[in-house]
Amino acid sequence: MNTNKSNKLNSELRPILIIANSSWYLVHYRTLLINEMSKKNKLITMAPIDLNSLELSKKSIFIPWRVHRSKDFNLFSLFISFSKMLLLVRAIKPKLIHSHTLKVNLITSIISSLYGIPIVISFTGMGRLSKSNGLKLVCFRLILRIIAYFAVRERKSRFVFGSNFSKSFLIFQNSLDKSLFDKYVPKFKVNLKKIIPGSGLPIRFFNQNLKLKNNKWLDYNFKSNIKLESITLIYCGRLLKSKGLFVFIEILKTHPSLKGIIYGGIDSSSEDSITEKEIYQIKKKHKNINFLGYKNDPLIKINQKFPILIVPSNYGEGFSRTILESLSLKIPVVCSKKALTGIFDENQLYYVKNNSPKEYFEQISCIIENYKNNLLNAKLDNAYKYVKDKYSEEEIVKSTIDVYSNLLDKKSTSYLNKKNENESFWIAQ
């Protein structure tokens, strides 16, 4: 077989590799993308093992990446994570890598450079490091610059590296994250960056049959009977202090007539996470606060008359899927200013400037007044239309696949293609 034809065939047979720092992330946010790419391509996913790994293995060829997120700042652990992925990628020989989250982006940008593999780098929020000071902020800036440096470089031969501005593309979930990247990496080419807002909202959230039957915000016949004890505040997310969990709890402590429901699990890999002991103490002392653990699509299953989603996050959010879900179900939202991420404003939801419990209670009171004055329904309708028109999962996946296609249409100079390959089985090469 002609070498050029053989290389082309093998390149076509090679898989696309999608990597994240948890199986949960890929199942929760990338299911439609994985399903669509699996129809026409060999697709491999790689992530640490968690409760969602079995589900991920049903949707794709799943390869466990055995790393510990709790040791993200340990240089030895980082080296071990890098070494494991280096060997796995060498064995897989993907034609394209799509990586998610900061640590994964750092590792895969270097590996893609070593092997000359095209790479899509998704920044799913800049995380807590972006909000740090001192040495941690210096490290954050350095990480961004390393990612940018290796994203456009590749190995041409054993010891020779060169620039290739056709091998990478950077995706940001909002304009604020992109601006932050531009601030710290000002010389990175503009045409290699794009804003694709999150992962989008699955079509099931727009199914009219799934609208909350008990949602009385949509029925003004109850406005004369609404009282503070009728309100149920909802928290939905990882149980992290930086996600505003304690702010949420403080609202309920200050106003015990309010009911509170908390969805989400403890993140044992994060020092920022609440502990089982703390949960026990809170439940014992405050009977109006209920911890219900992690649930799939919990907002769809809510059976409260007057639910309000509270998003008090101080985390470096990329794009809040929870806010999208709530607005699609016409549940009022009160969030921190940082959770707006340049995507939402007062036309769709309510927000506070200083993230204090007092401010949240003022906005809760404003929602009640808007409901009594027949103003809330128009806002909820506007928010629903905004989400449906702009942030459906189908549109987000289409935009992401377009990025894949643009990279794959360009001539591959992968170092893995440099050998004379006589077999049509990519895994054996």
C-alpha positions as CSV (number, residue, x, y, z in Angstrom):
1,M,0.0,0.0,0.0
2,N,1.2,3.5,-0.8
3,T,2.6,5.2,2.3
4,N,0.6,8.4,1.9
5,K,-2.6,6.5,1.4
6,S,-1.7,4.3,4.4
7,N,-1.1,7.3,6.6
8,K,-4.3,8.9,5.5
9,L,-6.3,5.7,6.2
10,N,-4.7,5.3,9.6
11,S,-5.4,8.9,10.5
12,E,-9.1,8.4,9.6
13,L,-9.2,5.2,11.7
14,R,-7.8,6.9,14.8
15,P,-10.2,8.0,17.5
16,I,-11.1,11.3,19.0
17,L,-10.1,11.5,22.7
18,I,-12.2,13.5,25.2
19,I,-10.6,14.0,28.6
20,A,-11.8,15.6,31.9
21,N,-11.0,15.5,35.6
22,S,-14.1,13.4,36.4
23,S,-16.4,10.9,34.7
24,W,-19.2,12.9,36.3
25,Y,-18.3,15.9,34.3
26,L,-18.4,14.1,30.9
27,V,-21.7,12.3,31.7
28,H,-23.4,15.4,33.1
29,Y,-22.2,18.0,30.5
30,R,-21.0,16.1,27.4
31,T,-23.4,13.2,26.8
32,L,-24.9,14.6,23.6
33,L,-21.5,15.5,22.2
34,I,-20.3,12.0,23.0
35,N,-23.4,10.5,21.4
36,E,-23.1,12.6,18.2
37,M,-19.3,12.0,17.8
38,S,-19.7,8.2,18.4
39,K,-22.0,8.0,15.3
40,K,-19.3,8.8,12.8
41,N,-16.0,8.4,14.7
42,K,-14.1,6.1,17.0
43,L,-14.5,7.9,20.3
44,I,-12.5,7.3,23.5
45,T,-13.2,9.1,26.8
46,M,-10.7,9.3,29.6
47,A,-11.3,10.4,33.2
48,P,-10.7,9.3,36.8
49,I,-13.1,6.6,38.1
50,D,-16.2,7.8,40.0
51,L,-19.8,6.8,40.4
52,N,-20.5,7.9,36.8
53,S,-17.8,5.8,35.1
54,L,-20.0,2.9,34.4
55,E,-22.5,5.1,32.7
56,L,-19.7,6.7,30.7
57,S,-18.4,3.3,29.6
58,K,-21.9,2.6,28.1
59,K,-21.6,5.7,25.9
60,S,-18.0,5.4,24.8
61,I,-14.8,3.4,25.0
62,F,-13.8,4.5,28.5
63,I,-10.2,4.5,29.8
64,P,-9.7,5.2,33.5
65,W,-7.1,7.8,34.2
66,R,-6.0,7.0,37.7
67,V,-5.2,10.4,39.3
68,H,-6.1,12.1,42.6
69,R,-7.7,15.5,42.3
70,S,-7.0,16.1,46.0
71,K,-3.3,16.3,45.1
72,D,-3.6,18.9,42.3
73,F,-1.0,21.2,43.9
74,N,1.5,18.4,44.6
75,L,4.3,18.5,41.9
76,F,5.2,14.8,42.3
77,S,1.5,13.9,41.9
78,L,1.3,16.2,38.9
79,F,4.3,14.4,37.3
80,I,2.7,11.0,37.9
81,S,-0.6,12.2,36.3
82,F,1.4,13.5,33.4
83,S,3.4,10.3,33.0
84,K,0.2,8.2,33.0
85,M,-1.5,10.3,30.4
86,L,1.7,10.4,28.3
87,L,1.7,6.6,28.0
88,L,-2.0,6.3,27.4
89,V,-2.1,8.9,24.6
90,R,1.0,7.2,23.0
91,A,-1.0,3.9,23.0
92,I,-4.3,5.4,21.8
93,K,-2.8,7.7,19.1
94,P,-5.8,9.9,18.8
95,K,-6.3,12.2,15.8
96,L,-7.7,14.9,18.1
97,I,-7.8,15.6,21.8
98,H,-10.5,17.6,23.6
99,S,-9.6,18.4,27.2
100,H,-11.5,20.1,30.0
101,T,-10.6,21.9,33.2
102,L,-7.3,23.6,34.1
103,K,-5.1,20.8,35.3
104,V,-6.1,18.5,32.4
105,N,-5.6,21.4,30.0
106,L,-2.1,21.9,31.3
107,I,-1.1,18.3,31.0
108,T,-2.7,17.6,27.6
109,S,-1.3,20.8,26.0
110,I,2.2,19.6,26.7
111,I,1.4,16.0,25.6
112,S,-0.3,17.2,22.4
113,S,2.9,19.3,21.7
114,L,5.1,16.3,22.2
115,Y,3.1,14.1,19.8
116,G,1.9,16.8,17.4
117,I,-1.8,16.0,18.0
118,P,-4.5,18.7,17.3
119,I,-6.1,19.8,20.5
120,V,-9.3,21.6,21.6
121,I,-8.8,23.2,25.1
122,S,-12.0,24.0,27.0
123,F,-11.8,26.3,30.0
124,T,-14.8,25.3,32.1
125,G,-14.4,28.3,34.4
126,M,-11.1,29.5,35.8
127,G,-11.8,28.0,39.3
128,R,-10.6,29.1,42.7
129,L,-7.0,29.8,41.6
130,S,-8.2,32.8,39.5
131,K,-9.6,34.4,42.7
132,S,-6.4,33.8,44.7
133,N,-3.6,36.2,45.7
134,G,0.1,36.0,46.1
135,L,1.9,32.8,45.1
136,K,-1.3,31.0,44.0
137,L,-2.1,33.8,41.6
138,V,1.4,33.7,40.2
139,C,1.0,29.9,39.7
140,F,-2.3,30.5,37.9
141,R,-0.8,33.0,35.5
142,L,2.1,30.6,34.8
143,I,-0.3,27.7,34.1
144,L,-2.2,29.8,31.5
145,R,1.1,30.8,29.8
146,I,2.3,27.2,29.7
147,I,-0.9,26.1,28.2
148,A,-0.8,28.8,25.6
149,Y,2.9,28.1,24.8
150,F,2.5,24.4,24.2
151,A,-0.9,24.7,22.5
152,V,0.7,26.1,19.3
153,R,4.0,24.1,19.4
154,E,4.6,20.6,18.2
155,R,7.5,18.2,17.8
156,K,8.7,18.0,14.2
157,S,11.4,15.3,14.7
158,R,13.0,13.7,17.7
159,F,14.6,16.8,19.2
160,V,13.1,19.6,17.0
161,F,10.0,21.6,17.9
162,G,8.3,24.3,15.9
163,S,5.2,26.5,15.9
164,N,1.9,25.3,14.4
165,F,-1.0,27.7,14.8
166,S,-3.3,25.2,13.1
167,K,-3.1,22.5,15.7
168,S,-5.1,24.0,18.6
169,F,-8.3,25.9,19.5
170,L,-9.3,27.4,22.8
171,I,-12.9,27.4,24.0
172,F,-14.1,29.7,26.8
173,Q,-17.6,29.5,28.4
174,N,-17.9,33.3,28.9
175,S,-16.4,36.6,27.9
176,L,-15.0,37.2,31.4
177,D,-12.9,34.1,31.3
178,K,-11.6,35.0,27.9
179,S,-10.8,38.5,29.0
180,L,-8.9,37.1,32.0
181,F,-6.9,34.8,29.6
182,D,-6.2,37.7,27.3
183,K,-5.0,39.8,30.3
184,Y,-2.4,37.2,31.3
185,V,-1.6,35.9,27.8
186,P,-2.0,39.0,25.7
187,K,-0.1,37.8,22.6
188,F,-2.1,34.6,21.9
189,K,-3.7,34.7,18.5
190,V,-7.3,35.9,18.5
191,N,-8.5,33.6,15.7
192,L,-7.6,30.5,17.9
193,K,-10.1,31.4,20.6
194,K,-13.9,31.2,20.7
195,I,-16.7,31.6,23.3
196,I,-19.0,28.6,23.4
197,P,-21.3,29.1,26.4
198,G,-21.1,26.0,28.5
199,S,-22.5,22.6,27.4
200,G,-26.0,23.8,26.7
201,L,-29.3,22.6,28.2
202,P,-30.7,19.2,27.1
203,I,-34.0,19.3,25.2
204,R,-35.8,17.5,28.0
205,F,-35.8,20.8,30.0
206,F,-37.9,22.4,27.3
207,N,-40.5,19.6,27.3
208,Q,-43.8,21.3,28.4
209,N,-44.9,18.0,30.0
210,L,-42.0,18.3,32.4
211,K,-43.0,21.7,33.7
212,L,-43.3,21.7,37.5
213,K,-47.0,20.9,38.2
214,N,-46.8,22.4,41.7
215,N,-45.0,25.6,40.8
216,K,-47.4,28.3,42.1
217,W,-45.2,31.1,40.9
218,L,-47.0,30.7,37.6
219,D,-50.5,30.9,39.3
220,Y,-51.5,34.3,40.6
221,N,-54.5,32.9,42.4
222,F,-52.2,32.1,45.4
223,K,-50.7,35.6,45.7
224,S,-52.9,36.6,48.6
225,N,-51.9,33.5,50.6
226,I,-48.1,33.6,50.1
227,K,-46.1,33.9,53.3
228,L,-42.4,33.5,54.1
229,E,-42.9,30.0,55.3
230,S,-44.3,29.1,51.9
231,I,-40.9,29.7,50.3
232,T,-38.4,26.9,49.8
233,L,-34.8,27.9,49.0
234,I,-32.8,25.5,46.8
235,Y,-29.0,25.0,46.6
236,C,-27.7,22.7,43.9
237,G,-24.0,22.0,43.4
238,R,-20.9,20.7,45.0
239,L,-20.9,21.3,48.7
240,L,-18.0,23.8,48.7
241,K,-17.5,26.9,50.7
242,S,-16.4,28.8,47.6
243,K,-19.7,27.8,46.0
244,G,-21.4,29.8,48.7
245,L,-22.8,26.9,50.7
246,F,-22.3,28.6,54.0
247,V,-23.9,31.8,52.7
248,F,-26.9,29.7,51.8
249,I,-27.0,28.1,55.2
250,E,-26.7,31.5,56.9
251,I,-29.8,32.8,55.1
252,L,-31.7,29.9,56.5
253,K,-30.2,30.3,60.0
254,T,-31.2,34.0,60.0
255,H,-34.7,33.3,58.7
256,P,-35.8,30.0,60.2
257,S,-39.3,30.4,58.7
258,L,-37.8,29.7,55.3
259,K,-37.3,26.1,54.2
260,G,-34.0,25.0,52.6
261,I,-33.1,22.0,50.4
262,I,-29.5,21.3,49.5
263,Y,-28.7,19.0,46.6
264,G,-25.1,17.9,46.0
265,G,-22.4,15.7,47.3
266,I,-19.3,16.2,49.4
267,D,-16.1,16.6,47.3
268,S,-13.5,14.5,49.2
269,S,-10.8,15.7,46.9
270,S,-11.2,19.3,47.9
271,E,-10.2,20.9,51.1
272,D,-12.9,23.5,50.4
273,S,-15.6,20.9,50.9
274,I,-18.0,20.6,53.8
275,T,-17.6,17.5,56.0
276,E,-20.0,14.8,57.1
277,K,-19.5,16.1,60.7
278,E,-20.5,19.6,59.7
279,I,-23.6,18.4,57.9
280,Y,-24.6,16.4,60.9
281,Q,-24.2,19.4,63.2
282,I,-26.2,21.7,60.9
283,K,-29.0,19.2,60.5
284,K,-29.2,18.7,64.2
285,K,-29.4,22.4,65.0
286,H,-31.5,23.7,62.1
287,K,-34.5,21.6,61.3
288,N,-35.4,23.9,58.3
289,I,-32.3,22.7,56.4
290,N,-32.4,19.4,54.5
291,F,-29.4,17.8,52.8
292,L,-30.7,15.5,50.1
293,G,-27.3,14.5,48.5
294,Y,-26.5,14.2,44.8
295,K,-29.5,13.6,42.5
296,N,-29.8,13.5,38.7
297,D,-31.7,16.5,37.4
298,P,-33.0,17.4,40.9
299,L,-34.8,20.6,39.8
300,I,-37.1,18.7,37.5
301,K,-38.2,16.6,40.4
302,I,-38.9,19.5,42.9
303,N,-42.4,19.4,44.4
304,Q,-42.4,22.7,46.2
305,K,-45.0,25.4,45.7
306,F,-42.7,28.4,45.8
307,P,-39.1,27.3,45.1
308,I,-36.3,29.8,44.6
309,L,-32.8,28.8,43.4
310,I,-30.0,30.5,45.3
311,V,-26.6,30.5,43.6
312,P,-24.2,32.3,46.1
313,S,-21.0,31.2,44.4
314,N,-17.7,33.0,44.7
315,Y,-16.1,30.3,42.6
316,G,-14.5,31.0,39.2
317,E,-17.6,29.8,37.4
318,G,-17.6,29.2,33.7
319,F,-21.2,28.9,33.0
320,S,-23.9,27.8,35.5
321,R,-25.9,24.9,34.1
322,T,-28.0,25.0,37.3
323,I,-29.1,28.6,36.5
324,L,-30.1,27.5,33.0
325,E,-32.1,24.5,34.3
326,S,-33.9,26.7,36.8
327,L,-34.8,29.4,34.3
328,S,-36.1,26.7,31.8
329,L,-38.4,25.4,34.5
330,K,-39.5,29.0,35.4
331,I,-38.1,28.9,38.9
332,P,-36.9,32.3,40.1
333,V,-33.1,32.6,40.6
334,V,-31.1,34.8,43.0
335,C,-27.4,34.6,42.4
336,S,-24.1,36.3,43.3
337,K,-22.7,38.9,40.9
338,K,-19.8,36.6,40.0
339,A,-22.3,33.8,39.0
340,L,-23.7,36.1,36.3
341,T,-20.4,35.5,34.3
342,G,-21.4,38.2,31.8
343,I,-24.2,35.9,30.5
344,F,-27.2,36.7,32.7
345,D,-28.6,40.0,34.0
346,E,-31.6,41.5,35.8
347,N,-33.8,40.7,32.8
348,Q,-33.7,37.0,33.6
349,L,-33.0,36.8,37.3
350,Y,-32.2,38.6,40.6
351,Y,-28.6,39.1,41.8
352,V,-26.7,40.6,44.8
353,K,-23.6,42.7,44.7
354,N,-21.8,41.7,47.9
355,N,-23.0,38.2,48.4
356,S,-24.3,38.8,51.9
357,P,-27.2,36.8,53.5
358,K,-29.0,40.2,54.1
359,E,-28.9,41.0,50.4
360,Y,-30.3,37.6,49.4
361,F,-33.2,38.0,51.8
362,E,-33.9,41.4,50.2
363,Q,-34.1,39.8,46.8
364,I,-36.3,37.0,48.1
365,S,-38.6,39.7,49.4
366,C,-38.5,41.4,46.0
367,I,-39.5,38.2,44.3
368,I,-42.5,37.9,46.6
369,E,-43.5,41.5,45.9
370,N,-43.1,41.0,42.1
371,Y,-45.3,38.0,42.4
372,K,-48.0,39.9,44.3
373,N,-47.8,42.8,41.7
374,N,-48.2,40.4,38.7
375,L,-44.6,41.3,37.5
376,L,-42.9,38.0,38.1
377,N,-44.5,36.0,35.4
378,A,-43.2,38.3,32.6
379,K,-39.7,38.0,33.9
380,L,-39.9,34.2,34.1
381,D,-41.3,34.0,30.6
382,N,-38.5,36.3,29.3
383,A,-35.9,34.1,31.0
384,Y,-37.3,30.9,29.6
385,K,-37.3,32.4,26.0
386,Y,-33.7,33.7,26.5
387,V,-32.5,30.2,27.6
388,K,-34.3,28.3,24.9
389,D,-33.2,30.6,22.0
390,K,-29.5,30.8,23.0
391,Y,-28.4,27.9,25.1
392,S,-29.9,24.6,23.8
393,E,-27.5,21.7,24.0
394,E,-27.9,21.0,20.3
395,E,-26.5,24.4,19.3
396,I,-23.6,24.1,21.7
397,V,-22.7,20.6,20.4
398,K,-23.0,21.8,16.8
399,S,-20.5,24.7,17.5
400,T,-18.1,22.3,19.2
401,I,-18.2,19.8,16.3
402,D,-17.5,22.7,13.9
403,V,-14.3,23.4,15.9
404,Y,-13.3,19.7,15.6
405,S,-14.0,19.7,11.8
406,N,-12.0,22.9,11.3
407,L,-9.0,21.4,13.0
408,L,-9.2,18.0,11.3
409,D,-9.6,19.5,7.9
410,K,-6.1,21.0,8.2
411,K,-3.1,18.9,7.2
412,S,-1.9,16.7,10.1
413,T,1.8,16.9,11.0
414,S,1.5,14.6,13.9
415,Y,4.8,13.2,15.1
416,L,2.9,9.9,15.5
417,N,2.5,9.8,11.7
418,K,6.2,10.1,11.0
419,K,6.9,6.4,10.9
420,N,6.3,4.3,7.8
421,E,3.2,2.4,8.9
422,N,2.2,-0.7,7.0
423,E,-0.8,-1.9,9.1
424,S,-4.3,-0.5,8.9
425,F,-4.8,-1.0,12.6
426,W,-4.0,2.2,14.5
427,I,-3.8,0.6,17.9
428,A,-1.0,-1.8,16.7
429,Q,1.2,0.9,15.2
